[in-house]
């Protein structure tokens, strides 16, 4: 039986992503998560894309992750 490997996000992956997109300010992201202001699935996609060197895709998901005010 073939197993599908699920990507594991490391602390280094998150740190590199934060450096690129949020100036290393994890408090902004944590506050947004606590206030349900972002979609964590899209955030994960952004981190994974960035880790694979797909910066335009990472930017696309980064923009999508922020919930729009209604």
Helices and strands as residue ranges (DSSP letters): H 11-21, H 26-34, H 40-51, H 55-65
